[in-house]
Amino acid sequence: MAVTEEQTPGIRTITVAHSPDSDDAFMFYGLATNKLETDGLKFEHTLKDIQSLNEDAKNGVFDVTAISFHAYAYVSDKYALLPHGASIGDNYGPIVVSKEPREASEIGSMKIAVPGEMTSAYLALRIYNKDFQHVVVPFDEIIETVQSGIVDAGLLIHEGQLFYNQMGLNKVLDLGEWWFDKTTLPLPMGGNVIRRDLGKDLMTRVSKHLHESIQYSMDNREDALAYAMQFARDMQPELADRFVAMWVNDLTLDYGDRGREAVKRLLAEGHKAGIIPHKVKLDFVD
């Protein structure tokens, strides 16, 4: 069963999965460190990379999970979107980089290392240009793969977006900038979803506590950031702070109309381009 009964009467365990990244760790700080009253709910955390989380979501493994919006298109029958916890970049996003200077107009003829076919970064790049060849590479090996010359370019997510130039690489295209110019909307990367079979009441209770966790971290930023640093993959504190600020913002606390429209537009454009085979209906827990 998705929800398990603990030995202690009245306690229910909710399984929560998210990536081992500083921004996710920052969001879940309040819950993960038992700073919040959770009204008889026990949150059990599992850390996995986003590609694995996308795959697990197809099988409904976790009650609550972080997921790429692209992957949500294929699990919306099992999961509803929580109205908070999203990583949305406003006029910035995943970056295509190359070893030698290249133009964005050349992307269609390139071989590009991507972090996973279900990632929203891959979806956005396919919407931009469907013609490029790709090879799937773990996100933290993409810079090295580009440097080696095995591929023409790489699609960077996570902290690689901040220091690729220090590694001697060149920006070909910032997908967040392109998307903003195209739509005037932010570019949504990932969000949190919850199993529908928990039932409306429990979904609402869980949603409330997850929202409280994000708010707690924002209100106690220094402590939450110190906690998140253990997941920062050797980033310097200043860089980790910048990274968290990029992906945990006002749109994380609440999508708002603009954030919701951005997700709707991304999935609609993916369908229009023939990448997502069906129309996707957004369903938020409110």
GIRA-V155334 format. One record per backbone hydrogen bond with DSSP energy under -1.0 kcal/mol. CO is the residue of the C=O (numbers start at 1). NH is the residue of the N-H. If there is no record, write none. Layout:
BEGIN
co = {CO CO}
nh = {NH NH}
END
This chain:
BEGIN
co = {4 8 11 12 14 15 16 17 18 19 21 22 23 24 26 28 29 30 31 38 40 42 44 46 49 50 51 52 53 56 56 57 63 64 65 67 68 71 72 75 75 78 80 81 83 87 87 89 89 94 95 96 96 97 98 103 104 106 107 110 111 111 112 113 114 116 119 120 121 122 123 124 125 133 135 138 141 142 143 144 145 146 153 154 156 158 159 160 164 165 170 173 174 175 176 177 178 179 180 187 189 190 191 192 193 194 195 196 199 200 201 202 203 204 205 206 207 208 209 210 211 212 213 214 215 216 220 221 222 223 224 225 227 228 229 232 236 237 238 239 240 241 242 243 244 249 249 250 252 255 256 257 258 259 260 261 262 263 264 265 266 267 268 269 270 270 271 283}
nh = {13 11 6 42 44 64 46 66 48 21 25 26 27 28 29 32 33 35 34 41 12 14 16 18 53 54 55 56 57 59 61 60 195 17 193 191 72 74 75 78 79 196 194 285 255 189 190 91 187 175 156 172 173 154 170 106 107 109 110 133 152 153 135 155 137 119 123 124 125 126 127 128 129 112 114 141 145 146 147 148 150 149 113 97 95 161 162 164 169 168 98 96 178 179 180 181 182 183 184 89 69 87 67 82 65 80 198 199 203 204 205 206 207 208 209 210 211 212 213 214 215 216 217 218 219 220 224 225 226 227 228 229 230 231 232 235 240 241 242 243 244 245 246 247 248 252 253 254 85 259 260 261 262 263 264 265 266 267 268 269 270 271 272 273 275 276 274 81}
END
